[in-house]
């Protein structure tokens, strides 16, 4: 094959990959942001027209999203946003617990004073939101606290796996914080995690994280019985 043709092919492959990334990022954001609802159909042609990309780019993006558990593709029926049941959400939380406990251990060993200042600020703002009755705002800060801990852990594999698991729990994001009595318990649990990480004690950090996520799992089980 002539060098000029090979260079053109590489450029085309790179462009196709970039367009697939564009489609993936847009669909990922729409699914995790709640703009696309569970069981909503994802029509390749419509998405391709909206984004100005090829159907092949959209198809590659959907395959990637299927691998991450966000999309369900069926032969001759196309793709839909995947519906995660309450039972599966509990299983995902249990898997998340195992990963975040390890992340908490690493965070306790790796944290810097700057890291602790950021965690302390997030915790303080979370407490303020709860006092003000802004439970959804507190839940958002809760998520930021956990993501920051994972970043501090500097564990790339855990970070990648948690991104996939947490994206499947978007539908349940605010359910646990709305469970009666849960906000106060959640704050105390986050405070215990922070203090363990601050002290540099990996065993204590792991134990505090396990206690917290066990409480989240139980709150989700309770919420599943009362919220359709």
Secondary structure as a PSIPRED ss2 file (coil, helix, strand):
# PSIPRED VFORMAT (PSIPRED V4.0)

   1 X C   1.000  0.000  0.000
   2 X C   1.000  0.000  0.000
   3 X H   0.000  1.000  0.000
   4 X H   0.000  1.000  0.000
   5 X H   0.000  1.000  0.000
   6 X H   0.000  1.000  0.000
   7 X H   0.000  1.000  0.000
   8 X H   0.000  1.000  0.000
   9 X H   0.000  1.000  0.000
  10 X H   0.000  1.000  0.000
  11 X H   0.000  1.000  0.000
  12 X H   0.000  1.000  0.000
  13 X H   0.000  1.000  0.000
  14 X H   0.000  1.000  0.000
  15 X H   0.000  1.000  0.000
  16 X H   0.000  1.000  0.000
  17 X H   0.000  1.000  0.000
  18 X H   0.000  1.000  0.000
  19 X H   0.000  1.000  0.000
  20 X H   0.000  1.000  0.000
  21 X H   0.000  1.000  0.000
  22 X H   0.000  1.000  0.000
  23 X H   0.000  1.000  0.000
  24 X H   0.000  1.000  0.000
  25 X H   0.000  1.000  0.000
  26 X H   0.000  1.000  0.000
  27 X H   0.000  1.000  0.000
  28 X H   0.000  1.000  0.000
  29 X H   0.000  1.000  0.000
  30 X H   0.000  1.000  0.000
  31 X H   0.000  1.000  0.000
  32 X H   0.000  1.000  0.000
  33 X C   1.000  0.000  0.000
  34 X C   1.000  0.000  0.000
  35 X C   1.000  0.000  0.000
  36 X C   1.000  0.000  0.000
  37 X C   1.000  0.000  0.000
  38 X C   1.000  0.000  0.000
  39 X C   1.000  0.000  0.000
  40 X C   1.000  0.000  0.000
  41 X E   0.000  0.000  1.000
  42 X E   0.000  0.000  1.000
  43 X C   1.000  0.000  0.000
  44 X H   0.000  1.000  0.000
  45 X H   0.000  1.000  0.000
  46 X H   0.000  1.000  0.000
  47 X H   0.000  1.000  0.000
  48 X H   0.000  1.000  0.000
  49 X H   0.000  1.000  0.000
  50 X H   0.000  1.000  0.000
  51 X H   0.000  1.000  0.000
  52 X C   1.000  0.000  0.000
  53 X C   1.000  0.000  0.000
  54 X C   1.000  0.000  0.000
  55 X H   0.000  1.000  0.000
  56 X H   0.000  1.000  0.000
  57 X H   0.000  1.000  0.000
  58 X H   0.000  1.000  0.000
  59 X H   0.000  1.000  0.000
  60 X H   0.000  1.000  0.000
  61 X H   0.000  1.000  0.000
  62 X H   0.000  1.000  0.000
  63 X H   0.000  1.000  0.000
  64 X H   0.000  1.000  0.000
  65 X H   0.000  1.000  0.000
  66 X H   0.000  1.000  0.000
  67 X H   0.000  1.000  0.000
  68 X C   1.000  0.000  0.000
  69 X C   1.000  0.000  0.000
  70 X C   1.000  0.000  0.000
  71 X E   0.000  0.000  1.000
  72 X E   0.000  0.000  1.000
  73 X E   0.000  0.000  1.000
  74 X E   0.000  0.000  1.000
  75 X C   1.000  0.000  0.000
  76 X C   1.000  0.000  0.000
  77 X C   1.000  0.000  0.000
  78 X E   0.000  0.000  1.000
  79 X E   0.000  0.000  1.000
  80 X E   0.000  0.000  1.000
  81 X E   0.000  0.000  1.000
  82 X C   1.000  0.000  0.000
  83 X C   1.000  0.000  0.000
  84 X C   1.000  0.000  0.000
  85 X C   1.000  0.000  0.000
  86 X H   0.000  1.000  0.000
  87 X H   0.000  1.000  0.000
  88 X H   0.000  1.000  0.000
  89 X H   0.000  1.000  0.000
  90 X H   0.000  1.000  0.000
  91 X H   0.000  1.000  0.000
  92 X H   0.000  1.000  0.000
  93 X H   0.000  1.000  0.000
  94 X H   0.000  1.000  0.000
  95 X H   0.000  1.000  0.000
  96 X H   0.000  1.000  0.000
  97 X H   0.000  1.000  0.000
  98 X H   0.000  1.000  0.000
  99 X H   0.000  1.000  0.000
 100 X H   0.000  1.000  0.000
 101 X H   0.000  1.000  0.000
 102 X H   0.000  1.000  0.000
 103 X H   0.000  1.000  0.000
 104 X H   0.000  1.000  0.000
 105 X H   0.000  1.000  0.000
 106 X H   0.000  1.000  0.000
 107 X H   0.000  1.000  0.000
 108 X H   0.000  1.000  0.000
 109 X H   0.000  1.000  0.000
 110 X H   0.000  1.000  0.000
 111 X C   1.000  0.000  0.000
 112 X C   1.000  0.000  0.000
 113 X H   0.000  1.000  0.000
 114 X H   0.000  1.000  0.000
 115 X H   0.000  1.000  0.000
 116 X H   0.000  1.000  0.000
 117 X H   0.000  1.000  0.000
 118 X H   0.000  1.000  0.000
 119 X H   0.000  1.000  0.000
 120 X H   0.000  1.000  0.000
 121 X H   0.000  1.000  0.000
 122 X H   0.000  1.000  0.000
 123 X H   0.000  1.000  0.000
 124 X H   0.000  1.000  0.000
 125 X H   0.000  1.000  0.000
 126 X H   0.000  1.000  0.000
 127 X H   0.000  1.000  0.000
 128 X H   0.000  1.000  0.000
 129 X H   0.000  1.000  0.000
 130 X H   0.000  1.000  0.000
 131 X H   0.000  1.000  0.000
 132 X H   0.000  1.000  0.000
 133 X C   1.000  0.000  0.000
 134 X C   1.000  0.000  0.000
 135 X H   0.000  1.000  0.000
 136 X H   0.000  1.000  0.000
 137 X H   0.000  1.000  0.000
 138 X H   0.000  1.000  0.000
 139 X H   0.000  1.000  0.000
 140 X H   0.000  1.000  0.000
 141 X H   0.000  1.000  0.000
 142 X H   0.000  1.000  0.000
 143 X H   0.000  1.000  0.000
 144 X H   0.000  1.000  0.000
 145 X H   0.000  1.000  0.000
 146 X H   0.000  1.000  0.000
 147 X H   0.000  1.000  0.000
 148 X H   0.000  1.000  0.000
 149 X H   0.000  1.000  0.000
 150 X H   0.000  1.000  0.000
 151 X H   0.000  1.000  0.000
 152 X H   0.000  1.000  0.000
 153 X H   0.000  1.000  0.000
 154 X C   1.000  0.000  0.000
 155 X C   1.000  0.000  0.000
 156 X H   0.000  1.000  0.000
 157 X H   0.000  1.000  0.000
 158 X H   0.000  1.000  0.000
 159 X H   0.000  1.000  0.000
 160 X H   0.000  1.000  0.000
 161 X H   0.000  1.000  0.000
 162 X H   0.000  1.000  0.000
 163 X H   0.000  1.000  0.000
 164 X H   0.000  1.000  0.000
 165 X H   0.000  1.000  0.000
 166 X H   0.000  1.000  0.000
 167 X H   0.000  1.000  0.000
 168 X C   1.000  0.000  0.000
 169 X C   1.000  0.000  0.000
 170 X H   0.000  1.000  0.000
 171 X H   0.000  1.000  0.000
 172 X H   0.000  1.000  0.000
 173 X C   1.000  0.000  0.000
 174 X C   1.000  0.000  0.000
 175 X C   1.000  0.000  0.000
 176 X H   0.000  1.000  0.000
 177 X H   0.000  1.000  0.000
 178 X H   0.000  1.000  0.000
 179 X C   1.000  0.000  0.000
 180 X C   1.000  0.000  0.000
 181 X C   1.000  0.000  0.000
 182 X H   0.000  1.000  0.000
 183 X H   0.000  1.000  0.000
 184 X H   0.000  1.000  0.000
 185 X H   0.000  1.000  0.000
 186 X H   0.000  1.000  0.000
 187 X H   0.000  1.000  0.000
 188 X H   0.000  1.000  0.000
 189 X H   0.000  1.000  0.000
 190 X H   0.000  1.000  0.000
 191 X H   0.000  1.000  0.000
 192 X H   0.000  1.000  0.000
 193 X H   0.000  1.000  0.000
 194 X H   0.000  1.000  0.000
 195 X H   0.000  1.000  0.000
 196 X H   0.000  1.000  0.000
 197 X H   0.000  1.000  0.000
 198 X H   0.000  1.000  0.000
 199 X H   0.000  1.000  0.000
 200 X C   1.000  0.000  0.000
 201 X C   1.000  0.000  0.000
 202 X H   0.000  1.000  0.000
 203 X H   0.000  1.000  0.000
 204 X H   0.000  1.000  0.000
 205 X H   0.000  1.000  0.000
 206 X H   0.000  1.000  0.000
 207 X H   0.000  1.000  0.000
 208 X H   0.000  1.000  0.000
 209 X H   0.000  1.000  0.000
 210 X H   0.000  1.000  0.000
 211 X H   0.000  1.000  0.000
 212 X H   0.000  1.000  0.000
 213 X H   0.000  1.000  0.000
 214 X H   0.000  1.000  0.000
 215 X H   0.000  1.000  0.000
 216 X H   0.000  1.000  0.000
 217 X H   0.000  1.000  0.000
 218 X H   0.000  1.000  0.000
 219 X H   0.000  1.000  0.000
 220 X H   0.000  1.000  0.000
 221 X H   0.000  1.000  0.000
 222 X H   0.000  1.000  0.000
 223 X H   0.000  1.000  0.000
 224 X H   0.000  1.000  0.000
 225 X H   0.000  1.000  0.000
 226 X H   0.000  1.000  0.000
 227 X C   1.000  0.000  0.000
 228 X C   1.000  0.000  0.000
